[in-house]
Amino acid sequence: MTPSVGIVVVAAGSGTRLGEAEPKAFVTVAGVSILERALRGVFDSAEPAQVVVVAPESRLGAARAIAERVAGSASSFVSVVVGGATRQASVAAGLAALAPGIETVLVHDAARALTPPALLDRVVRAVRETGDGVIPVLAVVDTIKRVAGDGVVRGTVDRSDLVHVQTPQGFPRAELEAAYAAATEEVTDDAALFAAHGGRVTTVEGEASAFKITTPWDLRRAEGLLSAPNVGLRTGVGIDVHAYDDASPMWLGGLYWQGEPGLAGHSDGDAVLHAICDALLSAAGLGDLGSRFGTADARFADAASEVFVRETLALVAGAGFAVVNVSVQVVAARPKIAPRRSELESRLSLLVGAPVTLGATTTDGLGFTGRGEGVAVVATALLTASA
């Protein structure tokens, strides 16, 4: 397999503000190096990619050992190169190591060690769809003041069009390499260099967990996030309801139900998979299906709901959790679940990567399910901290 995506992971900084003897990428957070945690997120992303780690010359061997250990059977996709005197020079060294077939490039800071893999996938998709440079951003929620050199506040800045910028930042390879070849001064990030060369930069939603570990306070915050789940298991509940739609095929629990009316919805209407996603997101503290994959997003129109399951599992893993099990209760007059219960549980367990049990009931003619107007599903997910 020849990947078309290249990910340059910049890990060459000294990290003087962190106050550690080791270069920052090799400092441990909760017992694992920052570089290894960053690479776990990279290799857990859905898109096959060539990964180029840019490391200090003094730590080249250690970086290679970490990268190959994380990559495992995908170690042939890993390169490790020596960084330059500046971040810009380090990225240029990473770009030079990319294979000829790479078309889309992500530049990622190893210091953003807790970045969920779904964010990398989101950036790759956006680059392919738009042809633009793409950066993940978070809205600025604090009040911003303009302050003079004497410390006196001169005014309040309108924050409505301000954002915090994260990595990975994604670009069409040819345009990014052209921008680097033409660069005459240092800039603070790759998007600025790309824009200075005439490229258009657009945004996708970032992730709170993708913060940059720069100071001892950041390191402590990361340790807290990684250790917090160890206090016990996490549970979440998801509920989804869909009306019947005679014009649509019936997909429920990842299976096709011939001869049954379908379920109305923006995607394929699979209420079982939707409820499972909501339960997983709830348990991980990651919001809900609507906020992550809203009906306003045309990409998910008529989409198979298995897409949502894969994306949700990536988010859950990126947040540091593993699925223990999921329990599902279907409330509906039809279809008849009992004849296919075993098939449903096998299919759902395969999709989720953990045991899924499923039950079904009716409401004895009460409510919209009793009147045969639609299906309701309740799911409960149990998560634990991933190793």
C-alpha positions in Angstrom: 0.0 0.0 0.0 1.3 3.4 -1.0 -0.2 6.2 1.2 -1.1 9.5 -0.2 -0.9 11.3 3.1 2.3 12.4 4.9 2.5 13.5 8.5 5.5 15.4 9.7 5.7 15.2 13.5 8.0 18.0 14.7 9.8 16.8 17.9 13.1 18.7 17.5 12.6 21.5 20.1 14.6 21.9 23.2 11.6 22.8 25.4 13.5 25.2 27.6 10.3 26.6 29.1 9.4 23.1 30.3 12.5 23.2 32.6 13.5 19.6 32.1 16.9 18.2 31.3 15.6 16.2 28.3 14.4 17.7 25.0 10.7 18.3 25.4 9.5 15.4 23.2 11.4 12.9 25.4 10.0 14.1 28.7 7.5 11.6 30.1 3.9 12.4 31.0 2.3 9.8 33.2 5.2 7.4 32.5 5.2 7.7 28.7 7.2 10.2 26.6 5.4 13.1 24.9 6.6 11.9 21.5 5.2 8.4 22.1 1.8 9.8 23.2 1.7 12.0 20.1 2.6 9.1 17.8 -0.1 6.9 19.3 -2.7 9.5 18.2 -1.1 9.6 14.7 -1.1 5.9 14.2 -4.6 5.5 15.5 -6.0 7.8 12.8 -8.0 6.1 10.1 -5.9 7.3 7.1 -2.7 5.3 6.2 0.2 7.7 6.1 3.9 8.1 5.8 5.0 9.5 9.2 8.2 11.5 9.4 9.5 12.3 12.9 11.9 15.3 13.1 14.1 14.9 16.1 17.2 16.4 17.7 20.4 14.8 16.4 21.3 13.8 19.9 18.1 11.8 20.3 17.8 10.3 16.8 18.2 6.7 17.9 15.7 7.2 20.8 13.2 8.8 18.4 13.5 5.9 15.9 13.0 3.3 18.6 9.9 5.1 19.9 8.5 5.5 16.4 9.0 1.9 15.4 7.6 0.6 18.7 4.4 2.7 18.3 4.1 1.9 14.6 4.4 -1.9 15.1 3.6 -3.7 11.9 3.4 -0.3 10.1 7.0 0.6 10.9 7.8 0.6 7.2 5.8 3.8 6.9 8.1 5.6 9.5 11.1 7.9 8.8 13.2 9.8 11.4 15.3 12.8 10.3 17.4 15.4 12.1 15.7 18.7 12.7 17.1 22.2 12.0 18.0 25.2 14.1 14.4 26.5 13.9 11.0 25.0 13.7 10.7 26.1 10.1 14.0 24.4 9.2 12.8 21.3 11.0 9.5 21.2 9.0 11.5 21.7 5.8 13.7 18.6 6.7 10.5 16.6 7.3 9.0 17.6 3.9 12.2 16.6 2.1 11.9 13.1 3.5 8.4 12.5 2.1 7.9 9.9 -0.6 7.0 11.0 -4.2 3.4 9.7 -4.0 2.4 11.9 -1.0 -0.3 14.4 -2.0 -1.6 15.8 1.3 0.7 16.8 4.2 -0.1 17.3 7.8 2.4 19.2 10.0 1.9 18.3 13.7 3.7 19.3 16.9 4.7 16.4 19.1 4.0 18.7 22.0 0.3 18.4 21.4 0.6 14.9 22.7 -3.1 14.3 23.6 -4.5 15.2 20.1 -7.2 12.7 19.3 -6.8 10.8 16.0 -10.2 12.0 14.8 -8.7 15.5 14.5 -6.1 14.3 12.1 -8.7 12.6 10.0 -10.9 15.7 10.0 -8.0 17.9 8.7 -7.1 15.4 6.0 -10.7 15.3 4.7 -10.9 19.0 4.7 -7.7 19.4 2.7 -9.0 16.9 0.1 -12.4 18.5 -0.2 -11.2 22.1 -0.4 -7.7 22.1 -1.8 -6.9 24.7 0.9 -4.6 24.9 3.8 -6.6 23.7 6.8 -6.1 24.5 10.5 -8.0 23.3 13.6 -9.2 26.1 15.8 -11.0 26.8 19.0 -13.0 29.9 19.7 -11.5 32.5 22.1 -13.8 32.5 25.1 -11.8 34.9 27.4 -12.1 38.7 27.2 -9.1 40.1 25.3 -7.6 43.5 26.3 -5.1 45.6 24.5 -2.4 46.7 26.9 0.4 49.3 26.4 4.0 48.9 27.5 3.3 50.6 30.8 0.7 48.0 31.7 -2.3 50.3 31.2 -5.3 48.8 29.5 -6.0 50.7 26.2 -9.1 48.9 25.2 -11.1 45.7 24.7 -10.5 43.6 21.6 -13.5 42.2 19.7 -13.0 38.4 20.1 -15.8 37.4 17.7 -13.4 36.7 14.9 -10.5 35.5 16.9 -9.5 31.8 17.4 -6.9 29.7 19.1 -4.9 27.7 16.4 -3.8 24.1 16.9 -2.0 21.4 14.9 -2.1 19.3 12.8 -2.2 21.8 10.0 -2.9 20.3 6.6 -1.9 21.3 3.1 -1.7 20.2 -0.5 1.9 19.0 -0.7 2.9 20.8 -3.9 1.6 24.2 -2.7 3.2 23.8 0.8 6.6 22.9 -0.7 6.4 25.9 -3.0 5.7 28.1 -0.1 8.7 26.7 1.8 10.9 27.2 -1.2 9.9 30.8 -1.5 10.1 31.7 2.2 12.4 34.5 3.1 11.6 35.0 6.8 10.5 33.0 9.8 6.8 32.7 10.6 5.0 31.3 13.7 3.2 28.5 11.9 2.9 26.7 8.6 -0.4 28.3 7.8 1.1 31.8 7.9 3.8 30.7 5.5 1.3 29.1 3.2 -0.9 32.2 3.2 2.1 34.5 2.6 2.7 32.5 -0.6 -0.9 33.2 -1.7 -2.6 30.0 -0.4 -6.1 30.1 1.1 -6.4 28.8 4.7 -9.7 27.5 6.1 -10.6 26.0 9.5 -12.1 22.9 11.1 -13.2 22.5 14.7 -10.3 21.8 17.0 -10.2 19.7 20.2 -9.6 20.9 23.8 -7.4 17.9 24.4 -5.0 19.0 21.6 -3.4 21.7 23.8 0.4 22.2 23.6 2.6 21.1 26.4 4.9 24.1 26.8 5.3 24.8 30.6 5.4 22.7 33.8 1.7 23.7 34.3 0.8 22.2 30.9 2.7 19.0 31.8 0.8 18.8 35.1 -2.5 19.3 33.3 -1.7 16.5 30.8 -0.8 14.2 33.7 -4.1 15.0 35.4 -6.1 14.3 32.3 -4.3 10.9 31.8 -4.6 9.9 35.4 -8.2 11.0 36.1 -9.9 8.1 34.3 -8.0 5.6 36.5 -10.3 6.4 39.5 -12.9 4.1 38.0 -15.2 3.2 35.1 -17.1 5.7 33.1 -20.7 5.2 32.0 -22.9 7.0 29.5 -26.4 6.8 28.2 -27.6 7.5 24.6 -31.2 7.7 23.4 -32.3 8.0 19.7 -35.7 8.1 18.1 -36.7 7.9 14.4 -40.0 7.8 12.6 -40.7 5.1 10.0 -40.3 6.2 6.4 -41.8 3.9 3.7 -39.6 5.4 1.0 -36.3 4.5 2.8 -34.5 1.1 3.3 -34.5 -0.2 6.9 -31.1 -0.2 8.5 -31.0 -1.1 12.2 -28.1 -2.3 14.2 -25.8 -2.2 11.1 -28.1 -4.8 9.4 -30.4 -4.4 6.4 -34.0 -5.4 7.1 -35.7 -6.5 3.8 -39.4 -5.8 3.6 -39.5 -3.4 6.5 -40.1 0.4 6.3 -37.0 2.5 6.7 -36.2 5.1 9.3 -36.3 8.8 8.5 -33.1 10.8 9.2 -30.2 12.8 7.8 -28.1 9.6 7.5 -29.5 6.1 7.1 -31.5 6.6 10.3 -30.0 3.7 12.1 -31.3 4.5 15.6 -29.3 1.7 17.3 -25.9 2.9 16.0 -26.9 6.5 16.8 -27.8 5.6 20.4 -24.6 3.7 20.8 -22.5 6.7 19.6 -24.4 9.0 22.0 -23.7 6.6 24.9 -20.0 6.4 24.0 -19.6 10.2 23.7 -21.5 10.7 26.9 -19.3 8.3 28.8 -16.1 10.0 27.5 -17.4 13.5 28.2 -17.2 14.4 24.5 -20.7 15.9 23.8 -23.2 14.1 21.7 -23.9 12.9 18.1 -25.6 16.1 17.1 -22.8 18.4 18.1 -20.2 16.1 16.5 -22.0 15.1 13.3 -24.8 17.6 12.8 -27.5 17.5 10.2 -26.2 20.7 8.7 -23.1 18.8 7.5 -23.8 17.7 4.0 -21.0 15.1 4.2 -23.3 12.9 6.3 -26.4 13.1 4.2 -27.6 9.5 3.6 -24.3 8.2 5.1 -24.1 4.8 6.6 -24.2 5.2 10.3 -21.1 2.9 10.6 -19.2 6.1 9.7 -20.4 7.7 12.9 -19.4 4.6 14.9 -15.8 4.7 13.6 -15.5 8.4 14.1 -16.9 8.1 17.7 -14.5 5.3 18.6 -11.6 7.4 17.4 -12.7 10.3 19.6 -13.1 8.0 22.6 -9.7 6.4 22.1 -8.1 9.9 21.6 -9.7 10.9 25.0 -7.9 8.0 26.7 -10.7 5.5 27.0 -11.4 1.9 25.9 -14.8 0.4 25.5 -15.6 -2.3 28.1 -19.1 -3.1 26.8 -22.4 -1.6 25.5 -26.0 -2.6 26.3 -28.8 -1.7 23.9 -32.6 -1.8 24.4 -34.8 -1.4 21.3 -38.4 -0.2 21.8 -40.5 -0.9 18.7 -43.4 -2.8 17.3 -41.3 -3.7 14.2 -39.0 -5.1 13.0 -39.1 -8.3 15.1 -35.7 -8.3 16.8 -35.7 -11.8 18.4 -35.0 -13.8 15.2 -31.9 -11.8 14.5 -30.7 -10.9 18.0 -27.6 -13.1 17.8 -26.7 -11.7 14.3 -27.2 -8.2 15.7 -25.0 -8.7 18.7 -22.3 -10.2 16.6 -22.4 -7.3 14.1 -22.5 -4.6 16.8 -19.7 -6.2 18.8 -17.6 -6.3 15.6 -18.3 -2.6 14.9 -17.6 -1.4 18.5 -14.7 -3.7 19.1 -16.2 -4.8 22.5 -19.1 -6.9 23.7 -22.5 -5.5 22.8 -25.7 -7.1 24.2 -29.1 -6.2 22.8 -32.7 -6.6 24.0 -36.0 -5.5 22.6 -39.5 -4.7 23.9 -42.8 -3.2 22.9 -45.0 -0.7 24.8 -48.2 -2.7 24.6 -49.8 -0.2 22.2 -48.9 2.9 24.2 -47.1 5.9 22.8 -45.7 6.5 19.3 -43.8 3.1 19.3 -47.0 1.4 20.3 -48.9 3.1 17.5 -46.3 1.8 15.1 -45.0 5.3 14.2 -41.3 4.7 14.9 -38.4 3.2 16.8 -36.8 4.3 20.1 -33.5 3.0 21.3 -31.6 3.4 24.6 -27.9 2.4 24.9 -25.6 2.3 27.9 -21.8 2.3 27.4 -19.1 1.4 29.9 -15.6 2.8 29.4 -12.3 2.4 31.2 -9.0 4.2 30.9 -6.9 2.8 28.0 -3.5 1.4 28.8 
